[in-house]
Amino acid sequence: MLNKCGKYLGEGYRRIVYEHIDDAGLVIKFLKNPDDDHNQIEWDNWQMLKDTEKGETLAPCVSMSDDSRFLVQVRVKLLKEAPNNVTEWLKKLGDWKVGGNESNHWGTLNGKTVLIDYGDKKLWNI
């Protein structure tokens, strides 16, 4: 899937994000460390919550490589500031504003605010 990584969009502590070369409406999240489980957790969170009310607050995941090193997600318009209307269940996470960079974790998709980085913990238990 490395050959599908287009324009560099940014990176965090664990992942580098690229535009999908075939579809600018998608991003590819590439794990820096192959042993990291953040893509797998994010994929599992999406699979467990996508058909629920909680799933409406998550940016959709599209696919993941077999080794979980590459995660494809729908591209959203990033927010410059953290939203004021964070749902109560996300507030329970306690880290929705990780490292003071809370705006880096949020975007809008079809007029709704969505979380784009949710691979830190299993959300269906919350």
N, C-alpha and C positions, 0 to 999 in steps of 0.2 A: 504494500500500500504506500510505501515511501514515494513511489513514482506518481502518486496522485496528489502529493503535497505541492501546492502552488505557492502563492505569495505568503510570506511570513506575516502573521498578524500580531503576535506577541507571545509572552510566556510568563509562567508563574514559577513557583518553587519546584513543582514536579513535572509540569508539562509545557510543551511548545505547541502553539496553535497556528495552523496554516489554513489558508483558503483551499477548498477542494478544487483541483485543477479542472475537473469536468463540470462543476456546478458551483458557482459563486454563492449560492444559497445554502451551502454546507461548509462546515469547518471540520478539520481533522485535528484531534488532540493526540499528540505524540508523547508518550512517556519517556522522560529522560533516563530513568532507571528501569530496565526490563523486569525487575523483581517487584516494582511498585504495584499496588493493587487498586489505585484510584480509578482507572478506567473500568475495571471489572465492577467495582462498587457502584460507580455511576451508572453503568449499564444495568446492573441488577436493580438499582433503585428505580430506574425508568421502567424496566419490565414489570416490576411489582406495582408501580403506582400510575402507569400511563392511562389506565381506564378509570381512574378515581378523581375525586375533587382535588386531592393533593397533587395529582399529576398535572393539573392545569397550571400549576405554578412552576413547572420545570420545563426547561428547554428540551424538546424531544431528541432522543438519540435515534439514529438511523441504523447503524451497524457497528460491528466491532470485529477486529481481526481475531483469528483463532488464538493468537498468543496474547491478546488484550493490549498490545502495545499501541494500537491505533484505534481511536474511537471517533466515529463520524456523528456529528450533531448538527441540527438545524442552526443556521446562522441567524443571530438576532441583532437588533440595533442596540449597541451597548449604551447604558445609561452613564451620564457624567457624574451623577450623584446617586447615593443609595435611596431607594424608595421609602416613602413614609408609611406606606400601606402594607407592610410585611404581615403576612398571615400569622395568627397565633401559633400554629404548629411549627412554623419556621423559627419563630422567636425562641421556642423551646430548645432548638439546637444549641443556642448560646454562642455559636461561632459563625453566624450568618454574616457577620461583619469582621471577617478574619483580618487580623493585622492592620486594622484601620483602613483597609482598602475595600470596604464593603461595596463600593460602586463597581469594582472590577468583577463582581460576581453576578451582576444583574443586567438584564436587557429587556427589550420589549419585542413581542412577537404578536402580530395581529391585534395590536392595541392593548395587550395584556402584559403586565410585568411578570418576568420569569427569571428563575435562578438558573445560571448557566454552569456553575461549578458546584456540583453536589456529590462528589465522590469521596468525601471524608468519612462518612459513616452511613450505616444502613438506616435509611429513613423510614422504612415501613414499620419499624419497631416503635416509632415515636407517636 
